[in-house]
Each structure stands twice: as C-alpha cells, then as structure tokens.
Amino acid sequence: MNESFDLNPAVSGLIIDHWRVLRALARLGDQQPESTRARVTAQVRFQLGRLDSTLSSLGVSLVTYEGRAFDGSLPPSAQNADDFPAEGSLFVAETLEPTLLAGGQILHSGKVNLAPEQ
C-alpha cells in the first residue's frame, strides 16, 4: 500500500519554525549560568519530546543529519556545497532545517551546512 501523505505547507513551516526556535533557545541556554542552563536544557528537551510525540501521532518524523557523511543521497540540500571542491569527503556540520518524513515520503527536504572530514 503506497499512500500519499499531504501536510499543509503552512503546518510544515510551523513545525520547522518551532524546531528552529527550540534549537536557538538551546544555544542561548548554553551561554547561561549553570542554574539557568539546567532549566533551559530541561525545557528544550521537554518541548522537543512533545514535538516528536505530536509528529509521531500524525505519522510524521523529523530528521536531522549532524555528523553524517554527505554524498548527495541524503534528502536535504547543502547550502554551502559550492564552497568545497568536488573531490573529498564531506559531512553534515549543521542541520539548518530538518527533513520531514511520512510513510517514507519526503514532505520537506530540509537544509544543511557541510564541512570537510578531517
């Protein structure tokens, strides 16, 4: 059975924006004193869990790619691919937008930044 899954682009955008805000909040939390950092980290972890749970109930998964080898077979587009020569191994240094999947179907391909493997 190969069913098509349709996610409203506005909802898809809202999911990605929510993920971005949580990622930004996590980075800001890392810059805070330990007492604040612990609370922010716990809240980000809780909200990411809620997002994942809600998406799972819809049959949607959110995928990030940090640390994975990038050979062009991953769904996201590489925003800085032209910064590197064609030869040489690259890996995903940062996920800028996650990929949204449902039933093996790509709903949103996502965006990443690459870096050369050391």
Short mmCIF file of the C-alpha atoms (twelve columns), coordinates in Angstrom:
data_MODEL
# 
_entry.id   MODEL 
# 
loop_
_atom_site.group_PDB 
_atom_site.id 
_atom_site.type_symbol 
_atom_site.label_atom_id 
_atom_site.label_alt_id 
_atom_site.label_comp_id 
_atom_site.label_asym_id 
_atom_site.label_seq_id 
_atom_site.Cartn_x 
_atom_site.Cartn_y 
_atom_site.Cartn_z 
_atom_site.pdbx_PDB_model_num 
ATOM 1   C CA . MET A 1   0.000  0.000  0.000  1 
ATOM 2   C CA . ASN A 2   1.552  3.278  -1.141 1 
ATOM 3   C CA . GLU A 3   -0.497 6.079  0.352  1 
ATOM 4   C CA . SER A 4   0.301  9.694  -0.276 1 
ATOM 5   C CA . PHE A 5   0.571  11.915 2.781  1 
ATOM 6   C CA . ASP A 6   -0.372 15.564 2.435  1 
ATOM 7   C CA . LEU A 7   0.826  18.075 5.019  1 
ATOM 8   C CA . ASN A 8   -0.302 21.643 4.580  1 
ATOM 9   C CA . PRO A 9   2.773  23.791 3.749  1 
ATOM 10  C CA . ALA A 10  1.770  26.251 6.485  1 
ATOM 11  C CA . VAL A 11  1.793  23.435 9.059  1 
ATOM 12  C CA . SER A 12  5.106  22.146 7.728  1 
ATOM 13  C CA . GLY A 13  6.548  25.648 8.066  1 
ATOM 14  C CA . LEU A 14  5.228  25.947 11.604 1 
ATOM 15  C CA . ILE A 15  6.867  22.631 12.578 1 
ATOM 16  C CA . ILE A 16  10.202 23.743 11.164 1 
ATOM 17  C CA . ASP A 17  9.960  27.175 12.802 1 
ATOM 18  C CA . HIS A 18  9.182  25.538 16.172 1 
ATOM 19  C CA . TRP A 19  12.240 23.301 15.788 1 
ATOM 20  C CA . ARG A 20  14.410 26.340 14.906 1 
ATOM 21  C CA . VAL A 21  13.218 28.291 17.965 1 
ATOM 22  C CA . LEU A 22  13.996 25.330 20.230 1 
ATOM 23  C CA . ARG A 23  17.466 24.992 18.688 1 
ATOM 24  C CA . ALA A 24  18.116 28.727 19.194 1 
ATOM 25  C CA . LEU A 25  16.869 28.500 22.788 1 
ATOM 26  C CA . ALA A 26  19.224 25.575 23.437 1 
ATOM 27  C CA . ARG A 27  22.185 27.605 22.137 1 
ATOM 28  C CA . LEU A 28  21.202 30.591 24.288 1 
ATOM 29  C CA . GLY A 29  20.799 28.303 27.292 1 
ATOM 30  C CA . ASP A 30  24.350 27.041 26.809 1 
ATOM 31  C CA . GLN A 31  25.571 30.595 27.413 1 
ATOM 32  C CA . GLN A 32  23.746 30.981 30.750 1 
ATOM 33  C CA . PRO A 33  24.975 30.305 34.293 1 
ATOM 34  C CA . GLU A 34  24.632 26.665 35.368 1 
ATOM 35  C CA . SER A 35  21.416 27.178 37.366 1 
ATOM 36  C CA . THR A 36  19.653 28.755 34.379 1 
ATOM 37  C CA . ARG A 37  21.284 26.423 31.857 1 
ATOM 38  C CA . ALA A 38  19.847 23.352 33.571 1 
ATOM 39  C CA . ARG A 39  16.290 24.749 33.481 1 
ATOM 40  C CA . VAL A 40  16.563 25.832 29.844 1 
ATOM 41  C CA . THR A 41  18.050 22.485 28.810 1 
ATOM 42  C CA . ALA A 42  15.252 20.610 30.568 1 
ATOM 43  C CA . GLN A 43  12.586 22.795 28.944 1 
ATOM 44  C CA . VAL A 44  14.099 22.381 25.467 1 
ATOM 45  C CA . ARG A 45  14.313 18.616 25.959 1 
ATOM 46  C CA . PHE A 46  10.675 18.528 27.125 1 
ATOM 47  C CA . GLN A 47  9.454  20.624 24.184 1 
ATOM 48  C CA . LEU A 48  11.427 18.547 21.667 1 
ATOM 49  C CA . GLY A 49  9.822  15.447 23.173 1 
ATOM 50  C CA . ARG A 50  6.361  16.987 22.809 1 
ATOM 51  C CA . LEU A 51  7.099  17.932 19.203 1 
ATOM 52  C CA . ASP A 52  8.343  14.422 18.433 1 
ATOM 53  C CA . SER A 53  5.334  12.838 20.170 1 
ATOM 54  C CA . THR A 54  2.861  15.041 18.316 1 
ATOM 55  C CA . LEU A 55  4.520  14.365 14.968 1 
ATOM 56  C CA . SER A 56  4.648  10.622 15.689 1 
ATOM 57  C CA . SER A 57  0.907  10.613 16.363 1 
ATOM 58  C CA . LEU A 58  0.488  12.060 12.869 1 
ATOM 59  C CA . GLY A 59  2.875  9.534  11.333 1 
ATOM 60  C CA . VAL A 60  5.460  12.244 10.668 1 
ATOM 61  C CA . SER A 61  9.114  12.150 11.676 1 
ATOM 62  C CA . LEU A 62  11.620 14.980 11.895 1 
ATOM 63  C CA . VAL A 63  15.177 14.046 10.847 1 
ATOM 64  C CA . THR A 64  18.430 15.928 11.477 1 
ATOM 65  C CA . TYR A 65  21.797 14.982 10.000 1 
ATOM 66  C CA . GLU A 66  24.683 16.325 12.108 1 
ATOM 67  C CA . GLY A 67  27.753 14.134 11.803 1 
ATOM 68  C CA . ARG A 68  26.509 12.065 8.857  1 
ATOM 69  C CA . ALA A 69  28.571 11.655 5.722  1 
ATOM 70  C CA . PHE A 70  27.178 13.709 2.859  1 
ATOM 71  C CA . ASP A 71  27.366 12.017 -0.513 1 
ATOM 72  C CA . GLY A 72  24.366 13.609 -2.189 1 
ATOM 73  C CA . SER A 73  21.992 10.754 -1.328 1 
ATOM 74  C CA . LEU A 74  20.556 12.488 1.752  1 
ATOM 75  C CA . PRO A 75  17.304 14.414 1.234  1 
ATOM 76  C CA . PRO A 76  18.414 17.864 2.450  1 
ATOM 77  C CA . SER A 77  20.063 20.384 0.166  1 
ATOM 78  C CA . ALA A 78  23.547 21.542 1.104  1 
ATOM 79  C CA . GLN A 79  23.578 25.328 1.357  1 
ATOM 80  C CA . ASN A 80  27.363 25.621 1.164  1 
ATOM 81  C CA . ALA A 81  28.234 22.742 -1.218 1 
ATOM 82  C CA . ASP A 82  29.859 25.141 -3.687 1 
ATOM 83  C CA . ASP A 83  32.410 26.102 -1.022 1 
ATOM 84  C CA . PHE A 84  34.190 22.746 -1.395 1 
ATOM 85  C CA . PRO A 85  35.999 21.018 -4.267 1 
ATOM 86  C CA . ALA A 86  34.156 18.129 -5.942 1 
ATOM 87  C CA . GLU A 87  36.637 15.581 -4.599 1 
ATOM 88  C CA . GLY A 88  36.980 14.899 -0.909 1 
ATOM 89  C CA . SER A 89  34.672 13.653 1.793  1 
ATOM 90  C CA . LEU A 90  32.148 15.961 3.384  1 
ATOM 91  C CA . PHE A 91  29.947 15.574 6.444  1 
ATOM 92  C CA . VAL A 92  26.956 17.467 7.756  1 
ATOM 93  C CA . ALA A 93  28.212 20.073 10.214 1 
ATOM 94  C CA . GLU A 94  24.814 21.614 10.954 1 
ATOM 95  C CA . THR A 95  21.165 20.990 10.151 1 
ATOM 96  C CA . LEU A 96  19.570 24.320 9.234  1 
ATOM 97  C CA . GLU A 97  16.134 22.825 8.567  1 
ATOM 98  C CA . PRO A 98  15.159 19.243 9.396  1 
ATOM 99  C CA . THR A 99  13.677 16.820 6.891  1 
ATOM 100 C CA . LEU A 100 10.026 15.895 7.460  1 
ATOM 101 C CA . LEU A 101 9.063  12.335 6.502  1 
ATOM 102 C CA . ALA A 102 5.776  10.446 6.493  1 
ATOM 103 C CA . GLY A 103 5.457  6.854  5.371  1 
ATOM 104 C CA . GLY A 104 8.762  7.006  3.522  1 
ATOM 105 C CA . GLN A 105 7.620  10.118 1.647  1 
ATOM 106 C CA . ILE A 106 9.656  13.325 1.928  1 
ATOM 107 C CA . LEU A 107 7.335  16.149 2.953  1 
ATOM 108 C CA . HIS A 108 10.114 18.738 3.363  1 
ATOM 109 C CA . SER A 109 13.676 18.009 2.272  1 
ATOM 110 C CA . GLY A 110 15.489 20.282 4.723  1 
ATOM 111 C CA . LYS A 111 18.765 22.209 4.526  1 
ATOM 112 C CA . VAL A 112 22.245 21.553 5.892  1 
ATOM 113 C CA . ASN A 113 25.707 23.098 6.047  1 
ATOM 114 C CA . LEU A 114 28.689 20.887 5.235  1 
ATOM 115 C CA . ALA A 115 32.279 20.692 6.397  1 
ATOM 116 C CA . PRO A 116 35.229 18.646 5.140  1 
ATOM 117 C CA . GLU A 117 36.076 15.486 7.027  1 
ATOM 118 C CA . GLN A 118 39.285 15.865 8.994  1 
# 
